[in-house]
Amino acid sequence: MGTTKKRNTYTPEYRREAAHLVLDTGRTITAVAAEIRVGEQLLGRWVQQERDG
């Protein structure tokens, strides 16, 4: 029996909202990532994508 871990998929809207929790409130990626239970690196990528437009 193989155990496969299903990766979470997040909608573009969710990613944008999560990024703006960092950008609009001035909170750290670490704090927001812990609160919404996503990895810091993943959230960091979303924030960078929003910054880049």
Residue pairs with C-beta under 8 A, 6 or more apart in sequence:
8 38
10 18
10 38
15 46
15 49
16 46
16 50
18 32
18 36
18 38
18 43
18 46
19 43
19 46
19 47
19 49
19 50
20 50
21 27
21 32
21 35
21 36
22 28
22 29
22 32
22 43
22 47
23 47
23 50
23 51
29 40
29 43
29 44
29 47
30 40
32 43
33 39
33 40
33 42
33 43
36 43
